């Protein structure tokens, strides 16, 4: 490595070309780097959806879920298996275990599910797919006073226009009902013509069809023959013949049914700012740029290709590029401010020219990281830009050490390229190893589990790539640049030079008058110093344990939208549902006007209302970017909630303005095969939770069942030739509807369904008097052949790992209690007795709480792996098993600064804080590596221990303070950021900034003390070894003299120098002269010792030169 450093230092062209290559490659790569607000992450989830029309949740569970679970549960790679049975549908969700290929597992699941041949006949084809996050850029909303068909037709034309744009690939219709052709057959019409429901359905199915019938081979060539009868429009279905009579009369569909060519019933049209609306979702695909896609959308809205009728509005809604630009501008400003602050700090310690070349390493390193980022599937987003700010102050540490050491050589008289080479070579080992230890500290964060881990994966990637190029720049490029700097200690610019001189003198006075005497005391009382630091660490940890520092797992992430999700009871009328949803919408529109009048600016940009089902809806508020808002999303949501008031028949009304669930959540899952036992256990658990102070909003996942009709055949039905399957099929087709066809009309897939009219499907009288078709064609009322009993069925059945489950949840007030305290109380008083009270039942934590425990377990494992890796690196550098332990002993004390920083800044300790503390572990080691390496080299020169420590502390004080201040200064703008979106990132910055700041005290005080303690231990071990071996301890010349020296001397430093004999001084100088690269600078202050050392150095250096000549 020394040869490479020397070659680049002497070859400025090579050094400059290397720098230019990295910068140009980074700029080129940056242009092609994907740009998005947050990283595109995989959720590692596979879902299996199985429609079962007309089936109850119990039927779905028994006939669908149980069979699929039995077929796939033993596949390797499935971490957990959850399933949910609702009316007409079963959904299974599989979580993929870490490290398994999702595509391979997906194919295996498809093969297993396709191999199940025992599904009931009415079960539709299972849909197996991997859940992937699509990168939505924006919505285009088409709104106005028009009917739904007109709006949807216009949206289809706009969709076609947009997909022809070069930067837009994926556009889908959202928030609109699917087309449907409904043939509604009344029972009275069927009886009038003596028809059955099945006859009508079969006539439609068999008449509206196109069928190929073969190929005729003629002399002119092959001619295909095709039977063409497919119809596509409602009026054409009305003309289908159901029955043709011998006299030529025909019964058409229009005679017995009403054909509705419209939309799927039940769900209303969406609204945008109170106007009827449909929306188009526009997505970014692959490496498409979010800014390019957004620009195309806005250009189209300004100049649409399709004619837009008067009164119809086109709006771009939830444009992600607006938030992307605001976030990027915000973090870019922080980065520039941090860079300026770092340069100013460097300017105080170093000359302007040296400060410039050291600072230049920051953009060079960043460009190197930009060059590599796309190769790790990285993108330019809010998290990656935060990572660049995070590493801003760290990245100059190695450049500071190299540059400062080269400058020191220049001041010692070794100038030019020679001084640059020696200065870089002297510190290259500790610099390389300090970068490696920092990389090791960040590396485990690449493999953090869960969505949050994948979200922050880009942080260690950015940090590691930046540090690698920082190391290359500081050892291969920087020495060439600083080789021509003059040896003047201060700048010649009057103002800058005066400030530097004043600051330098002040720093020297501080070192000589305050730090050195303080270090002397700490070394004398080294064991007291050590236990004092341990005491401070215990106090800092107790702040977190006692609740002075609030600890939450996931910090609240402010969203750019606020939403209200509302659901009503199953028996609520459609009018009441619509009125309730419109009430929430009116409250949002009123709040929009109020906030505009109060602040003078739009705080709520748009209001979108979606009627998601017959009994549910969702209202979304698009808020102004957080940088331009006067109120937080939480405050806006609270005012919105107050404006809504109470609504009748509401089952759930939830307001949300964050990307995650705010606050702590207790989530306990009970599992058993008995639903009745689960209900009892869940009720008991909720009752126990209600008695614990600090828990609120206690709910469970069990939904009370709705009324259910049970049909049981009478003996007469058997005599008439009816089976239960015949009756059930006829009832299901009439009330749920019979899907007779799926037709393709243009690009729309349209379902054709035959069913009873809405008024007959909503009355129990029609059910009881429904005509059941016998095998001879005659009909009888349902009550004649069957008994109907009334009961209650489950509205939804939840399962986890093949057992029924009920989850009991509660929100937790962190100011009153904590999750460990609550769990301890619940375990002792209720949970541990569940297996005894309810045989066959078990419990476990679930949801966010389980993710939290898994995450903490991985962090602990990753931390110890990082510690082991750092130990190996330092043991290699120091060639010692004990010294790395001494350096690593200082790592926990970096946590003190991180915790105190959170207390000072008034921030919660979050997941990001813990990650920052792990990162601090690697950074804390850096200064200690250089310091211990300096003390070891002094020791090798024969300098006494106390002198070696004193010299190391005094000489390394300046660079240690400089690296700490630059790291802290680079993060100051981010820590002071008031933007709501950046708040969740700040705890990590606080952990690193304050952790490094406190680590400065650890490096300058605790490490020297522990170095001396380690020497005490080594000396004690040697003495014990000599004692038990019976050997006599060999004394050096200094120790021999020490026996006769007065022990009460005032000047201890003079005593130590006096105790070194002249012969020893000569031998030490001779040894250093033989090395050839050690400058002729005596370590002794006494003139007689210095002269003896210099004489030895001269003789040794002559021998070194003579040996070199002889070898050449």
N, C-alpha and C positions, 0 to 999 in steps of 0.2 A: 504493500500500500504506500510506503514511503516513496518508492520509485515513481509511482503513478502521480502522487501529489507533486513531486519535484518536476516531473515532465510537463504537467499542465501549468505549473507556476512559471516555468521558463518559456513555455510556448503559448504566448498570449493569443495568437490566432486560433489555436485549438480551443482554448478556454472560451473565447468570444463566440466561435462557431457553435460550440455546445450550447451556450446560453441562447443564441439566436434560434437554433433548431428547436429547443424546448418551447420558446415563446411562440414561434410561428406554428408549430404543430398544435399547441394549445389553442391558439386563435382559430385555426381551421377546424379543430374538433369541436370547439365551443359553438360554432355556427350550426353544426349538425346535431348537437346534443338535444335530446328531447326536453321540452319545456312543459311543466305542469305545476299545479299548486302543491299537491302532495304526491308522494311516490305511488306508482301503480303497484299494488300488492295483491298477491294471491291469498284467498281466504282458506285454502286447503279444506274445502268442503265439497262433498258430492251429494246431490239430492236425487231421490227417486219419487216421482209424482205418479200416482195411479188413480185416475178417475173411475168411480164406481157409481154411475147414475142411479139415484133413487135409494141408495143404501144408507142406513143409519150408521153412526160411529161404531156401534158394537159390531155390525156386520162388516164394516171396513176393517176393523181390528182382526176379527176372526178369519175372514176370507182372504184378506190381502196382506196386512202387516205381518201377521204371524208366519205366513208362508215365505215372505221375502226375507224376514229376519232369520229364519231357520236355514235359508239357502246361502246367506252371505256372511253370517256372523263370524265364521272361522277364517275368513280371508286375512292374510297377513298384510298389515299396513292400516287396519282400521283401529283408530284410537278409541272412538266411542260411537255408539249407534243410538240415535234418538229418532222417535217417530211420533206422528200425530194423526189421529183419526177424527175426521169431521164428517158432516153430512156430504155424501157424494164423493169424498176425496180422502185418499191416504197419502201422507208425505213422510218419507224417511230422510234423515239428514245424517251423513257419515262424516266424522272428523278424521282427516288423514294424519297418521302419526308422522312425526318429524323424520325427515330423511328418506321417505318413500316416494316413488314416482307416481304422481297422481294420474297420469295418462294410462300407465299400465294397470293400476288399480281400477280405473274407470272401465277399461275393457273387460277385466275379469268380472266386475259386478254386472256389466251388461250381459255377459255370457251366462252367468248364474241366473239372472232374472229371466232372460229369454228361455231358459231351460225349464221354467216352472210351467207345468201343463195342467194344473188343478185349479186355476182361477175360475170363478163362476163365469157364465157365458156373457153377462153384461159388463164385465170388467173390461175397460178399454186398455189399449196398449200402454205399458209403463214407459215413462219418459225419464231417462237416466242422463244427468248432465253434471258437469263440474261448475260450481259457482265461481264466476270470474267477475272482476270489477271492470266495468266499462267506463271509459274516460269521457264523461259528458262535458261538452264545452258550453252549450247553452240550449235554451228552448226558443223556438219561434212560435209565438202564440197568435192564432187567428181568432179574433173576437169581434162581436158586433151583433146587432139586432137581426139575426137571420136564423133559419131553422137548422137543425143539426145536420141534415143531409147536405145542405148547401155549404155549410162550413167544412164538412168533412171532404166533400168533392174538391173544394178550393185547396184544402190542405194537401190532398193527393197530387194536385197539379204543382203546388209549390215544392213538395217533396221530390217530384221528378226533376224540377228545375235545379234544385240544390245539388242533387247527386251528379249533375253534369259539370259541376264546378271542379277545377283541378285539385283544390285543397280539401274537398269534402267527399268522404267516402261512405259514411254511414248516417242515415237519417231514418228515424222510425216514428210512427204515429203513436202519440201518448195521450192519455186522459180523454179517451173517446170510447164509446161503446162499439163493439163489433157488429157488423151487419148480420141480419138474421131474417129468414123468411119463415113465418109462423103460419101454419094451417090450423086454425082453431075450429074444431068440430064439436058442435053441441050435441048433447045426449038426445035432446028432443028430435033433432034432424035425423039422427041415426035410427031412432025408433020409428020415425015416420016412413023411412025407406027400408026398414028391416035390415039395416047394415050393422056391421061391427066396426069398432075402432081399428082393428087390425086390417080389415078389408080396405079401408081408406089409406092406411099407411102403406100397404103392399101395392096398391094401385099407383100411388105416387112414386114409390121406389122402382117399380118395374116399367113405368111408362116414360119417365124422364131419364133417358139414358142414351148414350152413344156407344154402340158395340161394333167392333170389327167382326165381319162374318167370313172373311177368307180372301183368296186371291184367284182371279180367273186368268188363265194363261191363253192369250189370243195371239193371232199372227202378228198383230201390231205391238205386242208386248204384254207384260203382266198388268192386270187391272185390279186394284183393290176394291173390295166390296165392304160397305159400312152401313150399319143401321143407325140412322140419325133421328133421335127423338128428344135429346136433352133440351130442357127449357131453362131459362136463366132469370126471368122476371116474374113478379107476382101475378100479373095478369095472365101470363102463359100457364102458370100452375092452375089457375081457375078453370082452364079449358081441358084439363086432363079428365079422361073418361074413367069413372070408377066402375060402372056397371052398364052393360049394353043389353037391352031387352029384345026378345024375338020379334016384337013388332017394330023394331027400329028405333024405339025410344032409348035415350041415354041419360044416365045420371052422372052429372059432372061434379067436380070438386066444389064449384061455386054453389051447387044446390044444397050441399050439406055442411059447408064450412065457409069461414071468412079467412081470406088470405091477406096477411099483413106483411108487406115487403118493407121492412124497416130495420130496427136495431134490437139487440137483445134486451129483453124487458128487465125492469127492476132498478137499473142504475141510471141516474139522471145525467144530464149534460153538465160539463164543467163550466166554471165561470171565472172570468179574469176582470178584476176591478168592477165586479157586479154585472159584467156583460157575458152572454153565452159565448163559449170558447172551445176550441180544440187546440192541441199543442203538438208540435213536432220536436222530437229530441234529436239533437245533433251531437255526434260523438267524434272524438279524435281517435284515429286508428294508427297503430304502429308508431312510427317516429314523426308523425305529423305534428306541426307546431300549433299550439293552442292559439297563438296570436294570429297566425295565418288563417286558421279556420274562423276565428271571430271576425276578422276583417272581411272575409267573404260574406259572412252572414249580414253584417251591417251594410255592406255595399248592396246586397240584394234587397234588404228592407227599404233602402233609400230609392232603389230603381228596380222594382220587381219585374220579372219577365212576363209573368202571368197578370192578366187584368184583375185589379182589385176593385170590386164594386164600392160605390159610395156608402159610407157608414161602416165599412169593415176596416178594422185596425190590424196592422202587423206590428208586433213588438218583439224585441229580443229580450228574453227573460232569463234571469240567473246566469248572466254572462260570466263564466269563470275567468275569462281573460282580464276583466276589470279587477278582480280580486288578485289575480296573479301579478298584474303590473303593480298594484299598490303594495303587495307583500314584497315583491322584488325590489321596488324602489325603497321601501322602508329598510330592508336588510342591507341593501347596497349603501344607503346613507350611513347605517351603523358601521359597515365595513370600512368605508372611507374615513369616518370619524375615528375609528379604532386605529387605522393605519397612520393617520396624522398624529394621534396621541402617542403611538409607539415611536414615531420618528422624533417627536419633541423630547420624549424621555431619553432616547438614544443620544440626542444632541446635548443633553445635560451632562452625560457621562463621557461621550466620545467627540472627537473632532467632526466637523460637518461632512468632510469628504468620506471619512470612515463610516459615519452614520448613514450616509447615502448608500454606500456599497453594501452595508449590512442590511438596510431596509430593502434594497433591490432584490434581495433573496426572497422576499415575500411574494411579489408578483411572479417571479420566475418559478417558484415552487407551486403557486396556484395554477399557472399555465401547465405545468407538468401534470398536476392532478386533473385538470380539464382534459388533457390528452388521454389519460387512462380511464376517466369516468365512464364513457360509453361502453368500454370493454367489460365493465362489471355491471352492465345493465343499469347504470346510474342515469340520472336526469338532473336538470337544473330545476330545483323546486325549493319550497320554503325550508325543508329540513336540510337539504344539501348546502344551501347558502348559509344557513345557521352554522353548519359544520365548518365552513370556511372562516366564519367570524370566530368560531370557537378556537380554531388552530392559529388564528392571526398572531397572537402573542407568543404561542409556543414555538412557532416555526422559526423565529429568529434566535432562539436560544443557542443552537449550535453555531450559527453565524457570529453571534456575540462572543462566544468563547474563543472561536478561531480568530476573529478580527481583533479582539482585545489582546490576545496573546501575541499576535504578530506585531501589534502596536507596541507592546511591552518590549519585544525584541529590538524594535527600532530605537526605543528610548535607551536601551542598554548598549547601543552602538552597533548592533548587527543589522544593518539597513538593507534596502533593496530586496532583490529576489531571494538572496540568502536568508535574510530575516523572515521573509514570508514563508519560505520552505521550512525553516526550523520551527517557526511559530505554529504552523499547521501540523507538522509532524509530531511535535511535542504533545499536542492535545488530541491527536486523531483517534487514539484508542478510547479514551473516555467519551469523546463525542460520538463515535460510532456505537459504542455500547449503550450510551444514554438514549440514542434514537431507537435502538433495538428494544430496550426495556419499555419505552413509551409505546412502541408498536405492539409489544406483547400485552401491555395493559389494555389497549383498545381492541385487540384482535378477538377476544371472546365475545364482544358485543355484536360481532357479525352474525352470530348464530343464536341470538336471543329468540325465544319461542313466541308464538302468538302473533296476531296482527300488529300489536304495538312494537314487538321486536323487529318485525319486517319493516315497519315504518321508520325506525331509527337505524336500520342496517346501513344506510348510506353514510351515517356519521362516521363510524370507524373506517369505512372505505375512503372517504375524503381525507380524514386525518392521516391515515397510513400512507396514502399516495403522496400527500403534501410533504410529510416528513421524509419520505425517501428522496424526493427531489430536493428538499432542503439540505439533506446530507450531501448529496452530489454537488450542489451549488457551493456549500460552505467549504468543502475540501478540494474541489477541482476548479472552481471558477473564482471564488472570492480571493484566494491567495494571489492570483495573478493581478486582480484589480487593486488590491491594497499594497502591492509591493512597491509602488511608486509614491506612497504617501510619505510626507516628510516626518521627521521625528519630533517636530514641535508638539508640545503637550496640548496647547490650546490653539484655537483658530485665530487667524490674523484679522478677521473681521472684528471691528471694535466692540460692537454690542455683544455678539455671540461669544467672542473670546473673553470678555469681561464676565459674562454670566457663567461661562464654563470655569473660569479661574476661581470665581467666588464659590461656585458649587463644589469644585474639587477641593478647595481649601477647607470648606465646611465639612466635607465628607472625611478628609484626612484628620481634621480635629475630632470629629465624632469617633473615628476609629481609634485614635491615640488616647483620647481623654475619656471616652465612655465605653466603647465596645471592648477594647483590649483589657482594661482593668476589670470590666464585668466578666469577660471570658476567663481571666485569671482567677477570679473568685469562684466561678462555676467549675473550673478545673480542680481547684483545691477542694471544693465541696461537691465533687462530681456525683457522689451517690445521692446526696440531698437534691441536686439538680435533676437527676433521673427520676426520683420518686415524686418530685414536684411536678414534672411533666405528666407522670402517670396519674397524679391526683387531678390535674386539669382535665385530662382525657375522661376520667370517671365523671367529673362534674358535667362535662359537655354531653356525654351519653345520657346522664340522668335528666338533662333538660328535655330530651326526646322521650324518655321513658315516663317522666312525670306529667307530660302534657303541655309543658311550657312551649315546646315546639310541636305544632300540629302536623301529624303524619297522615297523608292520604296516598293512595296507590296511584290512581290516575288523576292528574290535575284536570280541571275543567278547561275544555277548549272551546272558546267562543265561536259560534257559527255565524255565517252571513245571512242565515234565514231563521225565522222563528215559525213554529208550527203548532197547530192544535189538532189532536186526533180525538174524534168523538165517536162513540158507539152507543147504540140504544138497545133496549130489551128486544127479544125476538118477536114479541107480539105487538110491537109499536106500529102504528099505522104509517104508511108512506108519507102522508101529509104532515104528521107530527115529526117524522125524521127530517123532512125537508125544512120545516119551519125552524127546528132546532139548529140545523147546520147553517141556515141563513142568518140566524141570530148571532152566531159566532162570527160570521162574515161581516155583518153590519157593525159589530163592535170593533173589528179590525179596521174597517173603512173610516169609522168615526175617530178612532185613535190616530189614524194617518193624518186626518185634517187637524186634530188637536196638536199633535207634535209639530206639524209644519207651522202652525200659528205661534206656538211657544218658542221655537228655536229659529224660525226664519228660514230653515232649510228642510228639505225632504229627509225625514228619518226612515220612513217606510216608503219604498219605491212602488211596489205593486203587491196586490193581494190575489192569490189564486185559490179557487175552491174546487175540490174534487169530491164527487159523490162516489165513494169507492165500493159500496155495496148497498143492499136494500136497507141496512140498519147502521151504516157507518159512513163517515166522511172525514176529509182532511183539509185544513185550511193552512196555506203557507204564506208567510209574509217575507217578501224580499226586502231586506234592510240595506241602508246605505253602507258602504265600506266602513269598517270600524274606525279607520283613521279620520273619517269625516262625520262621525256620529257623536252627538252630545250625550246620548244615553247608551248604556250597555244593553245587550240583548236580553239579559235577565230582567232589567228594570222595565223594558218595553213589554216583555211577556207578562210581568206581574200586573202592569196597568191594563193590558189586554184582558187578562183573566178577571180582574175586578170589574171590567166593563161588561163582561158576559153575564155574570150573575148565575142564578139557578135555572136549570132546564129540566123539565119533567121527563121521566122515563129514561134518563141517561144512566148507562151502566158504567161508562168510563169517559172522562174528559181530561186529557193530558196535554199540558203545554210544555214546550221544549225549545230552548234557544242555544243548545250546545251540541257539539259533535259527539259527545259521550255522555254517560249518565253522571250527573253531578253528585258529589257527596259519596259517602260510604254506603254500601249495601250489604245486608245480611241475606244470604240465599242458601236455604237448606232443602235438600231433596230427600223425600221419603219414598221408598220403593217397596212394593209388595204385589202379590198376585190378587189380593182381595181389595176391591175398590171401597167396600164399606169400612174395612180397617183403616185404609188410607184416610178416609174422611174423618174418622174419629181421632186418629193420631194428629192430623193437620189441625183440627179444631183445638185439641189439647195444647199443641205447640203454640198456636196463635194466642191462646189464653195465657200461656206462660210468658210469651213475649210481651204481651200488653202490660204485664206487671213490672217490666224492666224499664227504668227511667232512661230516656234517651232514644228509644225505638218508637217510630211512628210510621203511618201508612202501611200497616201490616196486612198483607193479602196472601192468597194462595192461588194456584193455577187451576183449581177445580172450578168448572162452570156448572152452575145448577142446570139440570136437564129441563127440557121443555116437554109439553104434553105429547104423548105418543099413543097411537092407535095400534092395537094388536089384533090381527085378523086370524081367526081360527075356524077351519072348515067344520060344517055340520055333517053328520052321517049321510044326510040327503045328497050332499055334493058328490060323494063317492058313487051313489046309485045313479047320478046323472052323468057320470063319466068325467067329473072334474077332479083335477089334482090341485094341491096347494100351489104348485108352480104355475099352473094355468091362470089361477086367480091373481096371484101376486104379479105376474107379468102384465096382465091386462090393467090392473090398478096402477102399476108403476108407469106404464106407457101413457095412460090417460092423464095422470096428474103431474108426473115429472116430464112427460113428453117423450115421443119416440123420434130419435134422430134418424131420418130416412135418407138424407143425402148430404154431401159436402160438395158444393159446386164452386168453380173458379170463375169469377166475373171480373175481368180485367186482372188486376193484381190482388184483388180481395178474395179471401177464402170465406165463403158464406155457408152457414149451416142451415139446412132445411129441416124443420121440426114439425111434427103433428102432435097436437095436444088439445085439451079442453079449453074453453074460454076462461078468462081470469075469474069471472064471477062464479063459475061452477067449480073451479079449483080451490076457491076460498070458502066453500060451504061444506059442512059435514053432512047436510041433508042430501046433497048431490052424491056424496060418496056412498051413503047408505042405500040410495036408490039407483046406483049405477048399474047399468045392464051388463051382465056377464054373459059372454057368448059361449053356448054349449057346442058340442062337437057336431050336432045335427044342424047347426045354424040358427037355432032358436036362442032366445035370451031370457034370463031371469034376473030379478034384482039381487044385489049383493047380499042384502039381509036375509034372503031366502036360503042361501047356501052357506052363509058364514056368520059367526058371532063376532061382534066388534067390542073389544074391551079397551078401556081408557087407562093409561098409565103414564109413567114419566121415564124418559130415556136420557142418557148422557148427551150433553151438547158437544163434548169434545173429550177425547181420551188421549192422554200423553203417556209415552213409554220411553224408557231409557235402558239401554243394554238388555232388551227383551223382557222388561218388567214394567208394570204400570207404576207411574210416579205421580206424586203431587209435590210441587215446589212451593215452599212457604218463604215469602220475601218480606223484608222490612227495611226501611231507610233508617240510617243511624246518624244521630247528631254527634259529630266529633267533639263538640265543645262540652258534652255531658259525659260521654263514655267512649269506649273503644271496642273494636271488634274482638280482641283477645279476651277482654273482661266479660263481654256478653257471651261469647262461646264457652268460657269457663263456667259461667252460671248456668247456661242451658244444658251443658253436658252433665254437670253434677245433679241437676234437679229434674231433668226430663229425658234428654236424648239417650243417655246410657242405659236407661230402663226400658227403651222402646222394644228391643228384641224379647224382653221378658214379658211385657204387657201385650205385645202384638206378635205372636210367633210367626216367623217367616218374613218379618219386616226388617229392613235395614235403613240406615240414613247416611248421608254424605253431604259435604258442602258442594255448592254448584255455582254456575255462572261466573260473575266477575270475581267473587271471593275465591273460587277454585283457581281461576287464572292467576290471581294474585299470589297464592301460595306456590303454584308451579313456577311462577316467574321468580319469586324470591329464592326458591330452591336452586334454580339454574344460576341466578346471580351469585349465590354462595359458592356453587361448584366452579363457576367461571373465575371467580375471584381467587380461589386457591390455585387453580391451574395457572393463572397469570402470575401469582406470587412465586410458584415453583419455577416458571419460565424465567422470571427476573433473577431468581437466585442462581440458576444455572449460568446465566450471562455474566453476572457479577463475580461468581466464583471463578469463571474462566479468566476474567479480566484481572482480578486481584491475586489469582493463584492461591487462594485461601478458602477454607471451608467456613471460617468463623467471621471474617470481615463482611461478607454479604449479609449475614444475620444482623450485624451491627447497623448496616445501612438500612435494611428492611425494617429494623425495629422502629425506625422513624416514620414508616408509612402510616400506621394508625393515627399518628398525631396530625396528619393532614386532615383527618376527619374533624378535628377540633375546629379548625378554621372554617370548614364547610358548614358545620352546624351553627357556629357563631354568626357566620354570614347570613344564614337564613333568619336568625333571630334579629339581626340588625336591620335587614331589608324587609322584615315582616312577611316573609314568604313561607308557604307550607313545604314540608319535606315530601317530595313526590318520587315516583319511579325515576324521573329524569335526574333528580338529585342523587339518587343512589348510583346511577350510571356515571354521573359526574365524579362521585367519590372514588369509584373504581379507576376512572381515568386519572384522577389526582395521584393515585398510587404510583403510576409510571412517571408522572412529571416530578413528583417529590424526589424520586431517586436520582434525577439528572444532576442536580447541583451537588448532591452527596457523592456521586461517582467521581466528579472532577475534584472535589475537596479531598476525598480519601486517597485518590490517586496522587494528588499533590503531596499529601502527608507521607505516603509510601515512598515516593521518590526522594523526599527529604531524608527519610529514614535510611534509604539505601546509600545516601551520601555521607551517612555517619552523623548527621545532626541529631542532637539529643532530643528525646521525646517531647519534652515541654517546649523546647525551641521550635521543633517541627510543627507542633500544633499551633503555636502562636503565629508562626510565619504563614501557615496555611490559612488561618482565620483572617489575618490582616490582608494577605495578598489576594485571597478569593472573595473578600467582602464586596469589593466593587462589582465584579461580574455576577456574583450571586444576587446582589440587590438589583442589578440591571435586568437580568433575566426574569426575576420575579415581578418587577415593576412593569416590564413590557407585556408580560402575560396578563397581569391585572389591568393595565391600561387598555389593551386590545379588547377586553370584555366589558369595560365600563359603559360604553354607549348602549350595548345590548341590555345590561343590567338596569339601566335607567330608562329603558324604553317603556312608553306608556300605552302603546298599541295593544288592544285587547287580544288580537290574534297571536301576539308574540309572548303573551304571559306564560303559556305552558312551557316555553323553552327556557325562560329565565332561570328557574331553579338549577338547571345543569350548569349554566354560566356562573351562577353564584358559588356552587360547589367547587368549581375549578379555580375561579378567581380568588376567593377567600382561602381556599385550601392551599393554594400556592403561596399566598401571602403569609399564612401562618407557617408554612413549610420553610420559609426563609429563616424564621427564628429557630426552627428545628435544625436546619443545616448549620447555622452559625454558632449555636450554643449546645444543643443536645448531641449532635453527631461528634463534635470534638470531645465532649465529656464521655460518651460511650466508647470512643476510640481509646481514650486513656483507660477506661474501665476494662476494655478487652485486653489491653496490655497488662494491666494488673492481674487479670485472670491467667493470661499466658505465663507471666512471671511466677505466679503461685503454683501453676501446674509444673513448671520447670523445677522450682524449689522442692516441691513434693517428690518429683521424680528423682532428684539428686539425693534427697533425704533417704528415700527407701532403697536406693541403689548403693548408698554408702560412699558415693564419690564426693570429692571436694569441689566446691564451687570455684570456678576460675574467674578471677577479678581482672577487669581491664585497668589500664593505667589510671584512668579517671577515678575509678572506684577505689584504687589503692590510695590515691591522694585524698579522696573524700574522707577516708578514715581519720586523717589528721587535720581536716579542714574544720573551721569553726562552724557549727551547725546553725548558729543564730545570725548569720550574715543578713544584712538588710537587702542587698541587691542579689536576688536569687539568680537572675539571668547571668550576672558576672560570675557567680559561683560555678554555674554549669560550664561556662566557657573555660574558666581557669582549670577545672578538673580534667580537661583534655590535655594530655601531654604533647610535647613538641613532636615526638616520634609518631604519635597517633595522627596528629595534624598532617605531618609529612606523608604518611601512608595513605590517608584519605585523599589528599591532593594528587598523589601518584596514581591512585586507582581511577580518579575522575579524568586525569590527563590521558590515560590509556584508552578511554572511550572515544576520544576524538571529536565528539559533537557537544561536549559540555563546555560552556563558556568559562573563561578564566576569572570567575567571580568567587571570592572566598566567602564561605558561610560564617566566618568568625569575625568578631568585632575587635578583639584584642590584637594589637599590632604584631606581637611576637608570634602568636598562633597563625595569624593571617600570612605572615612572611614564610613560616614553615610550610603552610599548605600550598602557597604559590610556588615555592621551590620544588615541592613534590609534583605539582601539576606540570611545571616546565619539563622536568625529567621524564615524566610519563608521556607527555605530548611528543617529545623528541623520539622516544621509543616507538610511539604510534606511527609517526611519519616515516621513520626508518623501516618499519615493517611494511608499510604501504609501498615504499619504493622497491623493497626487495621482492614483493609479490608481483609487481608490474614489470 
